[in-house]
Amino acid sequence: MNRRDVILGATALAGCAAMSQPSSQSRPIVIAHRGASAYRPEHTLAAYQLAIEQGADFIEPDLVMTKDGVLVCRHENEIAQTTNVAEHPEFADRRKTKTVDGVEALGWWVEDFTLAELKTLRCRERIPQLRPDNTQYNDQFEIPTFAEALALAQRRSKGIYPELKHPTFLREQGVDPVPAFIAAVREGGGQSAADIMYVQCFEIGAIRTLAQMSSIRWQCVQLVSADGSPWDARDQNATSMFTDDGLRRIAEYARGIGPEKSLVIARDASNNLAQPTGLVDRAHAANLLVHPWTFRPENYFLPNALRVGATAAPETQRLHGNLDAELRAFYAAGVDGVFSDDPAAAVAARSA
């Protein structure tokens, strides 16, 4: 999860406890990053369902917005990589170049489609070169709405951890995701829906707006990348936001932080895990939870010492390495939860 790539029932009591107290003694929650996306195309109901079966406490949908004001689950509002839209000749004239948060891209954009049009598309694996097995599920699943993902979490007594993507850009495009999000949560149960939810964003304004509401109590999480700034506060970055004063300012409107994992345990010059940075302890001192991202099983994403096989060979980049060891290091550092593409691995490491 970087800027471009960037509970109900007894089974969820641990997640609810983590919502209540930032403490290294609380049982860390496992957040299924876009679902069980190491095993199914991301942001499909199938990926969310598998994540639940693997024991995740929360499923995580990224939310973008249709032309007719419906929140749907896509990692980005550009959908050429994650759907078969390019094979639909009726949408050929929708292809255009846009600049989102300073990044220019050519493609098809969710905000240019109605929900009915999007539902004619089918989802595809985003990184087939690393996850070729997932391509067997290409073109099987439609794009889910946030309401559908929320209903799934509620049916299965799990939490949901939505991310509001690019709210400033979308407002400039004529659609505002924040009021639509509030309306969807109200329709999905209001406070009872919010009680099984964290809501996250890289931007500050959107979650500040939610935090200031009096009718619904939100558990907000401020996402922070190692490099880059909130699009609506470009004078800030991880260095300024994660000073002691910066953490206290975040605690005025957020329940926790979602840092890129290198901000919790950095990597050394050999691309291996170094010592914890101390961020967890300082965040806890500011009464903030810490949920780092993203833990993925493939060699490509792991520290060198945790990779398997002849790692210099390109075809070995997709092999699953020792994710367990990486997860254990972060659990030992006291994090309150992890975002993982492989929820089963995160659950197993937590149990160990």
KEDO-59947 format. One record per residue (C-alpha): x, y, z. Coordinates in steps of 0.02 Angstrom, whole numbers, plus 50000, padded with zeros to 5 digits. Layout:
BEGIN
      x      y      z
      X      Y      Z
...
***
This chain:
BEGIN
      x      y      z
  50000  50000  50000
  50099  50150  49941
  50032  50302  49853
  50025  50213  49687
  50029  50030  49729
  50045  50150  49887
  49185  49646  50766
  49056  49566  50782
  49047  49405  50886
  49172  49311  50989
  49298  49290  50848
  49318  49479  50839
  49344  49520  51022
  49532  49535  50997
  49507  49665  50861
  49388  49764  50969
  49510  49758  51113
  49647  49826  51001
  49530  49967  50952
  49515  50013  51135
  49696  50020  51192
  49863  50047  51105
  49971  49922  51197
  50106  49800  51148
  50015  49678  51262
  49855  49681  51157
  49833  49541  51031
  49883  49615  50863
  49750  49615  50730
  49773  49539  50558
  49710  49650  50417
  49685  49564  50250
  49765  49687  50131
  49643  49699  49985
  49585  49527  50039
  49693  49372  50027
  49775  49455  49879
  49923  49335  49872
  49797  49201  49821
  49654  49288  49730
  49641  49446  49623
  49635  49590  49745
  49477  49683  49793
  49357  49546  49744
  49229  49467  49857
  49323  49303  49828
  49482  49381  49898
  49390  49450  50049
  49301  49285  50078
  49463  49184  50071
  49543  49307  50192
  49403  49276  50315
  49426  49088  50296
  49612  49112  50330
  49573  49195  50496
  49592  49380  50460
  49512  49497  50588
  49480  49635  50460
  49460  49644  50272
  49528  49799  50188
  49439  49878  50039
  49514  50030  49952
  49373  50145  49900
  49354  50249  49742
  49196  50325  49672
  49089  50303  49517
  49017  50439  49408
  48848  50412  49490
  48915  50425  49667
  48939  50244  49722
  49094  50188  49819
  49175  50034  49743
  49326  49929  49792
  49479  49960  49684
  49658  49994  49734
  49663  50140  49614
  49535  50237  49515
  49632  50187  49357
  49574  50011  49314
  49669  49954  49159
  49782  49840  49263
  49648  49763  49370
  49501  49734  49251
  49465  49683  49071
  49406  49858  49025
  49527  49867  48877
  49432  49723  48795
  49266  49817  48799
  49256  49914  48635
  49105  50011  48699
  49221  50096  48823
  49367  50132  48706
  49328  50317  48701
  49338  50329  48892
  49527  50304  48889
  49614  50465  48937
  49762  50540  49027
  49739  50611  49201
  49857  50674  49335
  49815  50604  49507
  49911  50672  49656
  50048  50731  49540
  50064  50567  49443
  50011  50565  49260
  49936  50406  49189
  49841  50350  49035
  49697  50232  49064
  49516  50208  49112
  49452  50293  49269
  49316  50236  49388
  49243  50410  49405
  49204  50409  49219
  49092  50255  49235
  48923  50223  49313
  48907  50077  49432
  48803  49982  49303
  48942  50002  49176
  49076  49945  49299
  48975  49791  49341
  48995  49733  49160
  49184  49722  49187
  49279  49579  49269
  49430  49585  49383
  49607  49528  49343
  49768  49497  49439
  49866  49659  49457
  50042  49585  49465
  50035  49424  49361
  50225  49417  49345
  50236  49385  49533
  50068  49297  49556
  50040  49191  49400
  49930  49067  49493
  49804  49207  49524
  49777  49229  49338
  49671  49071  49335
  49538  49177  49420
  49545  49318  49292
  49377  49375  49223
  49278  49276  49352
  49232  49412  49477
  49146  49581  49462
  49198  49741  49550
  49117  49744  49723
  49039  49897  49802
  49087  49955  49975
  48911  49910  50031
  48938  49731  49972
  49105  49718  50062
  49030  49790  50222
  48885  49667  50213
  49007  49522  50193
  49106  49577  50346
  48946  49592  50446
  48881  49422  50392
  49046  49340  50440
  49067  49436  50604
  49228  49518  50548
  49293  49696  50546
  49317  49804  50394
  49457  49930  50366
  49414  50042  50217
  49537  50166  50141
  49474  50326  50060
  49579  50348  49903
  49620  50518  49829
  49477  50618  49907
  49547  50787  49850
  49567  50729  49670
  49394  50652  49666
  49314  50811  49731
  49401  50903  49590
  49322  50777  49471
  49150  50819  49538
  49122  50672  49656
  49152  50681  49843
  49187  50514  49928
  49172  50574  50108
  48983  50611  50111
  48954  50453  50009
  49055  50353  50135
  48957  50423  50282
  48793  50385  50194
  48847  50207  50154
  48895  50174  50335
  48730  50245  50396
  48636  50135  50275
  48742  49987  50329
  48697  50005  50512
  48763  50174  50571
  48860  50164  50733
  48852  49974  50737
  48939  49972  50568
  49067  50101  50623
  49103  49998  50779
  49179  49857  50675
  49278  49977  50567
  49437  50075  50554
  49440  50207  50417
  49607  50259  50343
  49676  50387  50222
  49843  50459  50169
  49762  50631  50164
  49725  50720  50327
  49568  50820  50287
  49454  50673  50252
  49483  50585  50417
  49483  50749  50513
  49309  50778  50442
  49252  50609  50505
  49333  50633  50675
  49240  50797  50700
  49070  50718  50672
  48959  50702  50824
  48828  50583  50755
  48948  50438  50723
  49106  50393  50820
  49243  50340  50700
  49407  50247  50727
  49520  50344  50607
  49695  50295  50554
  49822  50412  50475
  49921  50325  50338
  50100  50382  50313
  50225  50329  50179
  50413  50330  50201
  50433  50452  50059
  50301  50575  50004
  50174  50686  50088
  49986  50695  50113
  49917  50771  49954
  49818  50897  50055
  49966  50940  50169
  50119  50936  50059
  50225  51029  50185
  50220  50874  50296
  50305  50705  50282
  50350  50555  50387
  50491  50649  50473
  50380  50792  50532
  50225  50687  50564
  50318  50561  50671
  50405  50678  50790
  50333  50670  50966
  50238  50832  50933
  50180  50768  50764
  50114  50608  50842
  50020  50708  50973
  49941  50811  50834
  49886  50653  50744
  49811  50589  50906
  49696  50740  50909
  49595  50665  50764
  49653  50485  50740
  49652  50324  50839
  49807  50257  50757
  49940  50269  50623
  49969  50158  50472
  50154  50180  50435
  50249  50101  50292
  50337  49958  50379
  50513  50027  50353
  50465  50167  50472
  50444  50035  50609
  50592  49924  50566
  50707  49995  50434
  50813  49893  50315
  51002  49908  50310
  51116  49932  50160
  51106  49744  50125
  50915  49750  50119
  50898  49657  50283
  50800  49704  50438
  50888  49826  50553
  50837  49873  50730
  50664  49944  50771
  50658  50132  50753
  50565  50163  50915
  50411  50227  50824
  50297  50100  50908
  50343  50154  51084
  50328  50338  51042
  50160  50312  50956
  50095  50215  51105
  50152  50356  51218
  50039  50470  51113
  49896  50345  51135
  49903  50289  50954
  49889  50114  50882
  50018  50059  50753
  49966  49955  50601
  50112  49945  50476
  50098  49893  50293
  50122  49786  50190
  50178  49607  50225
  50190  49501  50068
  50256  49324  50047
  50351  49338  49883
  50542  49350  49880
  50527  49513  49785
  50456  49600  49938
  50559  49516  50075
  50726  49560  50155
  50869  49470  50067
  50905  49354  50213
  50725  49291  50211
  50718  49248  50027
  50727  49069  49961
  50803  48993  49805
  50924  49070  49682
  50864  49246  49718
  50966  49323  49577
  50858  49234  49450
  50705  49333  49396
  50590  49182  49403
  50627  49158  49589
  50560  49329  49634
  50385  49255  49642
  50433  49114  49762
  50366  49126  49938
  50505  49159  50062
  50512  49169  50252
  50372  49293  50283
  50347  49214  50454
  50514  49282  50515
  50476  49457  50455
  50306  49456  50538
  50377  49391  50701
  50504  49532  50704
  50364  49661  50689
  50255  49575  50819
  50405  49575  50935
  50424  49762  50904
  50251  49785  50980
  50141  49830  50831
  49954  49823  50859
  49913  49746  50691
  49982  49710  50518
  49919  49730  50341
  49958  49568  50249
  49924  49499  50075
  49939  49328  50157
  49822  49331  50308
  49852  49148  50349
  50039  49181  50371
  50004  49331  50482
  49883  49229  50589
  50008  49085  50605
  50153  49200  50652
  50044  49285  50782
  49996  49118  50859
  50178  49064  50865
***
